[in-house]
Amino acid sequence: MGSRSASEEKAGSRQRLQVKVNEYKENQNITCVSLRPVQTTVLGKTPKVYLVPFSLSNYKSDQFKHPKSLLNKNSNNEFVCKKCKKTEIRKTCRRILTPKMEATSSKTESTLQKSSLDVCTESNKRQHKSTSDTVIPSVDMESIQNLDSDEDTTLGLDEFSGLSPYERKRLKNISENANFFASLQLSASAARLREMIKKRQPPESKRKMPKKRENGTGCRRSMRLLKVDPSGVSLPATPTQPTLIADENPLLPPGPLEMTPENRDDDNDLFKGFLQTWAEVSKTSIKNIEKELSSIKNYKANLNGMVINEDTVHKVTKGPILSVALHPSEIRTLVAAGAKSGQVGLWDLTHQSEEDGIYVFQPHSQPVSCLYFSPANPAHILSLSYDGTLRCGDFSRAIFEEVCRDERSSFSSFDFLGEDASTLIVGHWNGNISLVDRRTPGTSYEKLINSSLRKIRTVHVHPVHRQYFITAGLRDTHIYDARHLNPRGSQPLISLTEHTKSIASAYFSPLTGNRVVTTCADCKLRIFDSSCISSQIPLLTTIRHNTITGRWLTRFQAVWDPKQEDCVIVGSMAHPRRVEIFHETGKQVHSFFGGECLVSVCSINAMHPTRYILAGGNSSGKIHVFMN
């Protein structure tokens, strides 16, 4: 019976303690501030942890005072020890908390306190749902922690009178453990808050400048840059002189120039023999033989016999070749080439040695875009350059005499108006046309005509009706009558407007002039019927051909074969490299392949007027010759 009454008494005491704690929980009026982290979930983001700050600045100092009854009635100073612990915890909190946390606004603290109160309520609900053995310690930890932090929640001594010594000892241990864990939570939370504050502090935007040394020596500077004499006297200011920019391509002096080869010595005997050979060739009379068109079958057979080898390929000039001409001699094979560097190269292929048969001259300072042997005297070679000069190389006198000079304009092309080569027509890059008569003294033109074109690339005269000439402009091709040119402005007789892009060249057929071939940047070769020059010239054929040579290659120019005026010769971008011949109907007649001897693009080509010899120049200064 005694043991039964003791057990019932112990169970009753536990129930009374639970009731007292619950009553305390219901009647408390202070805000519960928890230092436990509150986990919140953000939709679509990673979870974030918010720490609730704990501040003691809003509590009064008298709230932590215990009733005197507790101190008087308790002789073992249990509550005194608790008060000391409570004071140490308060000091620790004040030392850990930063000034920024103490200055937190009331609005932020109320929000944090509300969130912490919700967490405390939820944790208490979870704790009440567990078993009775596990509920009492957890509730005691929360309640005793609150007992130590507020006066209203402190239990009086009379409330412990009903507890047994075992229960009192257990309650004391629980209180001590609660205080210990609370201090650990405070220190951990304070450390986390300190780290968060450090992370939120913005970095310093301005770099701290080092302090200047009062007695330190400054940066050393050159006295020459300071314009100070070594004795300390300032130098006088030097007057600024205008900088002269040297012209990359200065004009050569006016007047005749000596025919001096750049790749030979002046007193070379071989060069003297070379000039004598050219002079003898010029004295040979060329009979005017009636030229008849051969059949395409015979023409193809002769083309198939033309071959190239290592001896017929050589570098003649420096830089890209812009013009090629073949001497009309029936005895010797002489090729002339005009280069972008202003050079004119001559190559005698009938000579035994290649080196001995090549001579290079410098009659111009800018690109030589047009080159012809005189039809009246083959010992004369006429060259036109962008530098505004037109010169005639006379091999019998070994000079380059000046035919026309215009330093205010740049020449682009020329052709002979008369069969005796006494009158010429010159095209300018700015769209003007000038008439030159070699029989009059001086180097000026006879007449300057303003054409309707903004730019002229090529000029070519009709072979039969020599009063007509054709010009190739930017997008249009015009045919003019030289008898009706007006210096103030001339309108063309015929305009060919079928081209959609820039035009490179336009030429009449060599024998009758009944055809016109044009080369356009739209990858088309066009052949027109010019047998009847009227207001309209019909388009006969359009040949698809790749004419996009790019920036570093000389532009293609389709030219007629002087022996076969219904066939045109043009370079090709196809692989392997080749030179192609097309019929006026658009059919391909022949392709010249050179194997390893022809590995570059021959943009400029010329055919011998009577022999089956083809010379093609590339953009590196090489001449490729196909011959029987």
C-alpha positions in Angstrom: 0.0 0.0 0.0 2.9 2.3 0.9 4.5 1.8 -2.5 1.2 2.3 -4.3 0.6 5.5 -2.5 4.1 6.7 -3.3 3.7 6.0 -7.0 0.3 7.7 -7.1 1.8 10.7 -5.3 4.7 10.8 -7.9 2.3 10.7 -10.8 0.1 13.4 -9.2 3.1 15.6 -8.8 4.0 15.2 -12.5 0.5 16.1 -13.5 0.6 19.2 -11.3 3.9 20.3 -12.8 2.5 19.8 -16.3 -0.6 21.8 -15.5 1.5 24.6 -14.0 3.7 24.8 -17.0 0.7 24.9 -19.3 -0.9 27.6 -17.3 2.3 29.6 -17.5 2.3 29.2 -21.2 -1.2 30.4 -21.6 -0.8 33.4 -19.3 2.5 34.7 -20.6 2.2 38.2 -22.2 5.8 38.8 -23.4 7.1 38.2 -26.9 9.1 35.0 -27.4 12.2 35.7 -29.3 13.9 32.7 -30.6 17.4 32.4 -32.0 16.7 29.4 -34.0 17.0 29.8 -37.8 13.7 30.1 -39.7 13.6 28.2 -42.9 11.5 29.7 -45.7 11.0 28.3 -49.2 11.1 30.6 -52.2 9.3 29.2 -55.3 11.7 28.6 -58.2 14.8 29.5 -56.1 17.0 27.8 -53.7 15.9 27.8 -50.0 17.1 30.8 -48.0 17.7 30.8 -44.2 16.7 33.9 -42.2 18.2 34.4 -38.7 16.1 36.2 -36.1 18.1 38.9 -34.2 18.0 38.9 -30.5 18.1 42.3 -28.9 18.2 43.1 -25.2 18.0 46.9 -25.7 14.2 46.9 -25.5 13.9 45.2 -22.1 14.0 47.0 -18.8 16.6 46.2 -16.2 14.0 45.5 -13.5 12.4 42.8 -15.6 15.2 40.4 -14.7 14.8 40.9 -10.9 13.6 37.9 -8.9 11.2 38.2 -5.9 12.8 38.7 -2.6 10.8 35.7 -1.3 12.8 33.4 -3.4 16.1 34.7 -2.1 14.9 34.6 1.5 13.3 31.2 1.5 16.0 29.4 -0.4 19.1 28.8 1.6 21.2 26.9 -0.9 21.4 30.0 -3.2 20.1 28.1 -6.2 18.4 31.1 -7.6 21.4 33.3 -6.9 23.4 31.1 -9.1 20.7 31.3 -11.8 20.8 35.1 -11.5 24.5 35.1 -12.0 24.2 32.8 -15.0 21.5 35.1 -16.4 23.8 38.1 -15.9 26.7 36.4 -17.7 24.4 35.4 -20.6 23.2 39.0 -20.8 26.8 40.4 -20.9 27.8 37.8 -23.5 24.9 38.8 -25.7 25.7 42.5 -25.4 29.3 41.8 -26.2 28.5 39.6 -29.2 25.8 41.7 -30.7 27.1 44.4 -33.0 26.1 48.0 -32.9 24.3 47.5 -36.2 22.1 44.8 -34.7 21.2 47.0 -31.7 20.2 49.8 -34.1 17.7 47.6 -35.8 14.4 49.4 -36.4 11.3 48.6 -34.4 9.5 47.6 -37.6 12.1 45.0 -38.4 12.2 43.7 -34.8 8.4 43.3 -34.7 8.4 41.4 -37.9 11.2 39.1 -36.7 9.6 38.6 -33.3 6.3 37.7 -35.0 8.0 35.1 -37.2 9.9 33.7 -34.2 6.7 33.5 -32.2 5.1 31.5 -35.0 8.0 29.1 -34.9 7.8 28.7 -31.2 4.1 28.0 -31.3 4.6 25.3 -34.0 7.5 23.7 -32.1 5.4 23.6 -28.9 2.5 22.0 -30.8 4.8 19.3 -32.1 6.3 18.7 -28.7 2.8 18.3 -27.1 1.9 15.6 -29.6 4.8 13.4 -28.5 4.8 11.0 -25.5 4.5 12.3 -21.9 8.1 11.2 -21.0 9.6 13.2 -23.9 7.2 16.2 -23.5 8.3 17.2 -20.1 12.0 17.7 -20.7 11.4 19.6 -24.0 8.7 21.8 -22.4 10.9 22.4 -19.4 13.8 23.6 -21.6 11.6 26.2 -23.3 9.8 27.2 -20.2 12.8 27.4 -18.0 14.7 29.4 -20.6 11.8 31.8 -20.5 11.8 31.7 -16.7 15.3 32.9 -16.6 14.7 35.7 -19.1 11.6 37.4 -17.5 10.3 38.2 -14.0 6.7 37.3 -14.8 7.6 33.8 -15.8 9.7 33.1 -12.7 8.2 30.3 -10.4 7.8 31.1 -6.8 9.2 29.0 -4.0 5.7 28.0 -2.9 5.2 26.3 -6.2 8.1 23.9 -5.6 6.7 22.8 -2.2 4.6 20.0 -3.7 7.6 18.5 -5.6 9.7 15.7 -4.3 13.5 16.1 -3.9 14.1 13.9 -6.9 11.8 16.1 -9.1 13.5 19.3 -7.8 16.9 17.9 -8.6 15.7 16.9 -12.1 14.2 20.3 -12.7 17.5 21.9 -11.6 19.5 19.8 -14.1 17.1 20.6 -16.8 17.4 24.3 -16.1 21.2 24.2 -16.1 21.2 22.3 -19.4 18.7 24.8 -20.9 20.9 27.7 -19.9 24.0 26.0 -21.4 22.3 25.2 -24.7 20.8 28.7 -24.9 24.3 30.2 -24.5 25.5 28.0 -27.3 22.7 29.0 -29.5 23.4 32.7 -28.8 27.0 32.4 -29.6 26.4 30.4 -32.9 23.7 32.8 -34.0 25.8 35.8 -33.2 28.7 34.4 -35.3 26.3 33.7 -38.2 24.9 37.2 -38.0 28.4 38.7 -37.9 29.3 36.8 -41.1 26.1 38.0 -42.8 26.8 41.6 -41.9 30.4 41.4 -43.2 29.1 39.9 -46.5 26.4 42.6 -46.9 28.9 45.5 -46.5 29.6 47.0 -49.9 33.2 47.0 -51.0 35.1 50.2 -51.0 34.8 51.8 -54.5 37.6 54.2 -54.1 41.2 53.1 -53.8 43.0 54.6 -50.9 45.7 56.9 -52.2 49.0 56.6 -50.5 50.0 59.5 -48.4 52.6 61.8 -49.9 55.9 61.9 -48.3 56.7 65.4 -47.1 60.4 64.9 -47.2 60.6 62.3 -50.0 62.2 62.9 -53.4 59.8 63.3 -56.4 59.8 61.6 -59.8 62.9 62.4 -61.9 62.2 64.0 -65.2 64.5 64.7 -68.1 65.7 68.2 -68.4 65.5 67.9 -72.2 61.8 67.1 -71.9 61.4 70.0 -69.5 63.2 72.2 -72.1 65.7 73.4 -69.5 69.4 74.0 -70.0 71.7 71.9 -67.7 72.6 75.2 -65.9 68.9 75.6 -65.1 68.0 78.3 -67.6 64.9 77.6 -69.7 65.5 77.2 -73.4 63.8 79.3 -76.1 60.8 77.7 -77.8 61.8 76.1 -81.1 59.6 77.2 -84.1 57.4 74.4 -85.4 58.2 73.5 -89.0 55.5 72.0 -91.2 56.1 68.3 -91.9 56.4 67.4 -95.6 54.7 64.2 -96.6 56.7 62.5 -99.3 54.7 61.3 -102.3 54.9 57.6 -102.8 54.8 57.9 -106.6 56.3 61.2 -107.6 55.8 62.3 -111.2 58.8 61.8 -113.5 60.2 65.0 -115.0 58.6 66.1 -118.2 60.2 65.6 -121.5 62.0 62.6 -123.1 63.6 60.0 -120.9 66.5 57.8 -121.8 65.7 54.2 -122.4 67.8 52.8 -119.7 67.1 49.2 -118.5 66.8 48.8 -114.7 68.0 45.2 -114.8 71.1 45.9 -116.9 74.2 48.1 -116.9 74.1 51.2 -119.1 77.1 50.1 -121.2 75.9 46.6 -121.8 76.7 45.4 -125.3 73.8 43.0 -125.2 71.3 45.9 -124.7 72.9 47.7 -127.7 72.4 44.6 -129.8 68.8 44.3 -128.5 68.0 47.8 -129.7 69.6 47.2 -133.0 67.5 44.1 -133.5 64.3 46.0 -132.8 65.3 48.7 -135.2 65.9 46.2 -138.0 62.6 44.6 -137.3 60.9 47.9 -137.6 62.4 48.5 -141.1 60.9 45.2 -142.3 57.8 46.1 -144.4 54.7 44.3 -143.4 52.5 43.7 -146.4 48.8 44.2 -146.0 47.4 40.8 -146.7 43.7 40.3 -146.8 42.6 38.5 -143.7 39.9 35.9 -144.1 38.2 33.9 -141.4 39.3 30.3 -141.3 36.8 27.6 -140.4 36.3 26.7 -136.8 37.7 23.2 -137.5 41.0 24.6 -138.8 41.1 27.2 -136.0 40.7 24.5 -133.4 43.5 22.4 -135.0 45.9 25.3 -134.8 45.0 26.1 -131.2 45.6 22.5 -130.2 49.2 22.8 -131.5 50.0 25.7 -129.1 51.9 24.5 -126.0 53.7 26.1 -123.1 56.9 25.0 -121.4 59.4 26.3 -118.8 61.2 28.3 -121.4 58.1 30.3 -122.3 57.3 31.4 -118.7 59.3 34.1 -117.0 58.9 37.0 -114.6 59.2 40.2 -116.6 58.0 43.1 -114.4 57.7 43.9 -110.8 54.1 43.7 -109.6 50.8 42.9 -111.3 50.6 43.1 -115.1 47.8 45.4 -116.3 48.5 45.4 -120.1 50.1 43.1 -122.7 51.1 43.6 -126.3 52.6 41.4 -129.0 54.9 42.7 -131.6 53.5 42.0 -135.2 56.9 40.7 -136.4 56.8 37.5 -138.4 60.5 36.7 -137.6 60.9 37.3 -133.9 58.6 36.8 -130.9 58.6 40.0 -128.9 56.2 40.5 -125.9 55.7 43.8 -124.0 54.0 44.1 -120.6 52.9 47.1 -118.6 53.0 46.8 -114.8 51.2 48.3 -111.9 54.5 49.7 -110.6 54.9 51.9 -113.8 57.4 49.6 -115.5 57.4 48.4 -119.1 59.0 45.1 -119.7 60.2 43.7 -123.1 60.9 40.0 -123.6 62.6 38.6 -126.7 61.7 34.9 -126.8 63.8 34.1 -129.8 66.9 34.8 -127.8 68.9 31.8 -126.5 69.0 32.9 -122.9 66.0 34.1 -121.0 68.0 36.5 -118.8 69.6 38.1 -121.8 66.3 38.6 -123.6 64.4 40.6 -120.9 64.8 44.3 -120.3 62.8 46.4 -117.9 62.3 50.2 -118.1 60.6 52.8 -115.8 58.9 55.4 -118.1 56.0 56.0 -115.6 55.5 56.4 -111.9 52.0 54.8 -111.7 50.3 51.8 -113.3 50.5 51.3 -117.0 47.0 50.4 -118.0 47.3 50.5 -121.8 50.1 49.4 -124.2 50.2 49.2 -128.0 52.8 48.9 -130.7 52.3 51.6 -133.3 50.5 50.2 -136.5 52.6 52.6 -138.7 56.0 52.0 -137.1 56.4 48.8 -135.0 59.6 50.1 -133.6 57.5 52.5 -131.5 55.6 51.3 -128.4 53.1 53.7 -126.8 52.3 53.4 -123.1 49.6 55.2 -121.0 49.7 55.5 -117.3 47.5 56.6 -114.4 50.1 59.4 -113.7 48.6 61.4 -116.6 51.3 60.8 -119.1 51.4 59.1 -122.5 54.8 58.2 -123.8 56.2 56.6 -127.0 59.3 54.4 -126.7 61.5 54.8 -129.8 64.0 51.9 -130.0 65.9 53.5 -132.8 66.8 56.5 -130.7 66.6 54.7 -127.3 64.3 57.3 -125.6 60.8 57.5 -124.3 59.4 60.7 -125.6 56.4 62.4 -124.1 53.3 62.5 -126.3 50.7 63.9 -123.8 50.8 65.1 -120.2 48.1 66.2 -117.9 49.0 66.5 -114.2 45.5 67.5 -113.2 43.8 64.3 -114.4 44.5 60.6 -114.6 44.5 58.6 -117.8 42.8 55.2 -118.1 43.0 54.1 -121.8 43.7 55.2 -125.4 43.5 54.1 -129.0 44.5 55.3 -132.4 42.0 57.4 -134.3 43.9 57.3 -137.6 45.7 54.4 -139.2 48.9 56.3 -139.4 48.8 56.6 -135.5 49.1 60.4 -135.7 45.9 61.1 -133.8 44.8 59.5 -130.6 41.8 59.5 -128.3 42.5 59.3 -124.6 40.0 58.4 -121.9 40.2 59.8 -118.4 39.2 58.3 -115.1 36.9 61.3 -114.3 34.9 60.7 -117.5 36.6 63.2 -119.8 37.8 62.4 -123.3 40.7 64.2 -124.9 41.9 64.3 -128.5 45.7 64.3 -129.1 47.5 65.1 -132.3 51.1 63.9 -132.3 52.0 66.2 -135.3 51.5 69.4 -133.3 54.3 70.6 -131.0 53.9 70.3 -127.3 52.4 67.7 -125.0 48.9 69.1 -124.5 45.7 67.8 -126.0 43.9 69.4 -128.8 40.4 69.1 -127.4 38.9 68.1 -124.1 35.4 66.7 -124.1 33.1 66.2 -121.1 31.3 62.9 -121.7 28.1 61.7 -120.1 30.0 59.1 -118.1 31.3 59.6 -114.6 34.2 57.2 -115.2 35.9 55.7 -118.3 37.8 52.4 -118.1 38.5 51.6 -121.7 38.4 53.4 -125.1 38.3 51.5 -128.4 38.0 52.8 -132.0 36.0 51.1 -134.7 38.4 49.3 -137.1 36.6 50.3 -140.3 34.6 53.4 -139.5 37.2 55.1 -137.4 35.1 58.1 -136.5 33.2 55.8 -134.0 34.6 54.8 -130.7 33.2 52.9 -127.7 33.8 53.7 -124.1 33.1 51.4 -121.0 31.9 53.3 -117.9 30.7 52.2 -114.5 27.4 50.7 -115.6 26.9 51.9 -119.2 28.7 51.4 -122.5 28.5 54.4 -124.9 29.3 54.8 -128.6 30.4 58.3 -129.7 31.0 60.0 -133.1 34.3 61.8 -133.0 33.0 64.3 -135.5 30.3 65.6 -133.2 32.1 66.0 -129.9 31.2 69.1 -127.9 33.6 70.3 -125.2 30.8 71.4 -123.0 29.1 68.0 -123.1 28.5 65.3 -125.6 25.6 62.9 -125.8 26.4 59.3 -127.1 24.9 57.9 -130.2 24.1 54.6 -128.6 23.9 53.5 -125.0 24.1 49.8 -123.9 22.2 49.6 -120.6 22.0 45.8 -120.2 24.7 45.7 -117.6 23.8 45.5 -113.9 27.3 45.9 -112.4 30.6 47.5 -113.1 32.0 47.1 -116.6 35.7 46.2 -117.1 36.1 46.6 -120.9 34.3 47.0 -124.2 35.9 46.3 -127.6 34.9 46.2 -131.3 35.8 43.1 -133.3 39.2 43.6 -135.0 38.4 43.1 -138.7 34.9 44.4 -139.4 33.7 45.9 -136.1 30.4 44.1 -136.5 30.5 42.8 -132.9 31.1 44.3 -129.5 32.2 42.2 -126.5 31.9 43.5 -122.9 33.1 42.1 -119.6 31.0 42.8 -116.6 31.3 42.1 -112.9 28.0 40.3 -112.9 29.8 37.2 -114.2 28.6 37.6 -117.8 30.3 38.2 -121.1 27.9 40.0 -123.5 28.2 40.1 -127.3 26.3 42.8 -129.3 25.6 43.1 -133.0 27.2 46.4 -134.1 26.9 45.8 -137.8 24.5 48.6 -138.2 25.2 51.5 -135.8 21.9 53.1 -135.1 19.9 54.0 -132.1 19.7 50.4 -131.0 22.4 47.6 -130.9 20.8 44.2 -130.2 22.3 41.8 -127.7 23.2 38.5 -129.4 24.8 36.3 -126.8 25.3 36.2 -123.0 28.1 33.9 -121.8 28.2 32.9 -118.2 31.7 33.3 -116.9 33.2 33.9 -113.5 34.7 37.4 -113.5 35.1 37.9 -109.8 38.9 38.2 -109.4 38.8 39.8 -106.0 41.1 42.5 -104.7 44.5 41.1 -105.4 44.1 40.0 -109.0 43.8 42.1 -112.1 40.3 42.3 -113.5 39.5 40.2 -116.5 39.2 41.8 -120.0 37.7 39.7 -122.8 39.5 40.6 -126.1 39.0 39.5 -129.7 41.4 37.2 -131.6 42.8 39.4 -134.4 42.9 36.4 -136.7 39.4 35.1 -135.9 37.1 38.0 -135.0 34.2 35.8 -134.0 36.2 34.3 -131.1 37.1 36.0 -127.8 39.9 35.2 -125.3 39.5 35.6 -121.6 41.1 34.4 -118.4 39.5 31.9 -116.0 39.2 31.4 -112.3 38.6 27.6 -112.7 40.9 24.9 -111.5 43.2 23.8 -113.0 44.2 27.2 -114.2 43.5 27.9 -117.9 42.8 30.5 -120.6 39.5 30.0 -122.5 38.3 30.9 -126.0 34.6 31.3 -126.7 32.7 31.7 -130.0 30.3 34.5 -130.4 27.4 32.0 -130.2 28.5 31.2 -126.6 30.1 27.9 -127.3 33.5 27.1 -125.8 36.1 26.7 -128.6 39.3 25.8 -126.7 41.0 25.9 -123.2 44.7 26.4 -122.8 46.1 24.2 -120.0 49.6 24.5 -118.8 50.0 21.9 -116.1 52.8 22.9 -113.7 53.8 25.8 -116.0 50.4 27.5 -115.6 49.5 27.6 -111.9 48.2 31.2 -111.7 45.4 33.3 -113.1 46.2 35.0 -116.4 43.9 38.1 -116.2 45.3 40.0 -119.2 45.8 38.2 -122.5 46.8 39.1 -126.1 47.0 37.1 -129.3 49.5 37.7 -132.2 47.8 39.3 -135.2 49.0 36.8 -137.7 50.7 33.9 -135.8 49.3 31.5 -133.3 51.0 32.9 -130.3 49.1 33.7 -127.0 50.7 35.8 -124.2 49.0 36.0 -120.8 50.1 38.1 -117.8 49.3 37.4 -114.1 49.3 39.5 -110.9 52.9 38.6 -110.0 54.6 40.0 -113.1 54.9 36.7 -115.0 54.3 36.2 -118.7 53.0 32.8 -120.0 53.4 32.2 -123.7 51.6 29.5 -125.7 53.0 29.0 -129.1 53.4 26.4 -131.9 
